[in-house]
Amino acid sequence: MPRSDTTRPRPAWFFREYEPVGVDLGSPAAVAAYDRNQGTDSDADDALLDRLGVVRGSRLVDLACGTGSLVVQAARRGAEAHGVDVSAEMLAFAQTRAERAGVGAHWHRAGFLDYAHRAAPADVVTTTSALHQLPDFWKLQALLNAAGMLRPGGTFYLWDVLFSFEPAEAAEHLQRWIDTAGRPEGRGFTRADFEAHVREEFSTYAWILEGMLERAGFDIVSRASRTPTHGEFLCRRR
């Protein structure tokens, strides 16, 4: 699948967002395994959409939509739903999911950084388990782009691997996460997957992300860290 016509030109110094780090998702089999490992759950998607006030006629953009479950559930309730991802394989899986559900959605092969939202301003923009693909400088650029596609007062939701522990305690918390979260091959993300995440990807501290959100033009409505290694932010665009 070629890049969408909703992408902006990228200068030579731009971050190589189409070369994602971490787990290799370059084949249909790898994407299907990823979907299983993520524990895709339509009930959980619906609960989140309820929290975010997504109803018939809402406009939702899911950045780095992955296998598209949230986008499909939004479309099922009559929202104008847009799924954005750099991976052609992910989008193909997501399109098949939408077809099986009998719903239509808008799919864009684009990234956090170069997606240009050409539809009417969104009511809700979401991203889950994905912003860690970008180093901190580029995270803020992505958040600025997300703010730009939202109407004033629109909702931005972020969930990701976010660190709420004290920096001096990093080794202890990261090792505990790896030791307890890893699953046997075929039954979820493995210990090696989590080790690669810490080593090669760009998860950051929640307090750093708070500053980025505020500078990008968001007011933080709520924040939660259910574990020392994961967290969410619910925000409004100013």
Secondary structure as the mmCIF struct_conf table of DSSP 4:
data_model
#
loop_
_struct_conf.conf_type_id
_struct_conf.id
_struct_conf.beg_label_comp_id
_struct_conf.beg_label_asym_id
_struct_conf.beg_label_seq_id
_struct_conf.end_label_comp_id
_struct_conf.end_label_asym_id
_struct_conf.end_label_seq_id
HELX_LH_PP_P HELX_LH_PP_P1 PRO A 2 SER A 4
TURN_TY1_P TURN_TY1_P1 ASP A 5 THR A 6
STRN STRN1 THR A 7 THR A 7
TURN_TY1_P TURN_TY1_P2 ALA A 12 TRP A 13
BEND BEND1 PHE A 14 PHE A 14
TURN_TY1_P TURN_TY1_P3 GLU A 17 TYR A 18
BEND BEND2 GLU A 19 GLU A 19
BEND BEND3 GLY A 22 VAL A 23
BEND BEND4 SER A 27 SER A 27
HELX_RH_AL_P HELX_RH_AL_P1 PRO A 28 GLN A 38
TURN_TY1_P TURN_TY1_P4 GLY A 39 GLY A 39
HELX_RH_AL_P HELX_RH_AL_P2 SER A 42 LEU A 52
TURN_TY1_P TURN_TY1_P5 GLY A 53 GLY A 53
TURN_TY1_P TURN_TY1_P6 ARG A 56 GLY A 57
STRN STRN2 ARG A 59 LEU A 63
TURN_TY1_P TURN_TY1_P7 ALA A 64 ALA A 64
TURN_TY1_P TURN_TY1_P8 GLY A 66 THR A 67
HELX_RH_AL_P HELX_RH_AL_P3 SER A 69 ARG A 76
TURN_TY1_P TURN_TY1_P9 ARG A 77 GLY A 78
STRN STRN3 GLU A 80 ASP A 85
BEND BEND5 VAL A 86 VAL A 86
HELX_RH_AL_P HELX_RH_AL_P4 ALA A 88 ALA A 101
TURN_TY1_P TURN_TY1_P10 GLY A 102 GLY A 102
STRN STRN4 HIS A 106 ARG A 109
TURN_TY1_P TURN_TY1_P11 PHE A 112 ASP A 114
STRN STRN5 TYR A 115 TYR A 115
BEND BEND6 ALA A 119 ALA A 120
HELX_LH_PP_P HELX_LH_PP_P2 PRO A 121 PRO A 121
STRN STRN6 ALA A 122 THR A 128
BEND BEND7 SER A 129 SER A 129
HELX_RH_3T_P HELX_RH_3T_P1 LEU A 131 GLN A 133
BEND BEND8 LEU A 134 LEU A 134
HELX_RH_AL_P HELX_RH_AL_P5 ASP A 136 GLY A 148
TURN_TY1_P TURN_TY1_P12 MET A 149 MET A 149
STRN STRN7 LEU A 150 PHE A 163
BEND BEND9 PHE A 165 PHE A 165
HELX_RH_3T_P HELX_RH_3T_P2 PRO A 167 GLU A 169
HELX_RH_AL_P HELX_RH_AL_P6 ALA A 170 ALA A 181
TURN_TY1_P TURN_TY1_P13 GLU A 185 GLY A 186
BEND BEND10 ARG A 187 PHE A 189
HELX_RH_AL_P HELX_RH_AL_P7 ARG A 191 GLU A 200
BEND BEND11 GLU A 201 GLU A 201
STRN STRN8 THR A 204 TYR A 205
HELX_RH_AL_P HELX_RH_AL_P8 ALA A 206 ARG A 215
TURN_TY1_P TURN_TY1_P14 ALA A 216 GLY A 217
STRN STRN9 PHE A 218 THR A 227
TURN_TY1_P TURN_TY1_P15 PRO A 228 THR A 229
STRN STRN10 HIS A 230 ARG A 237
#
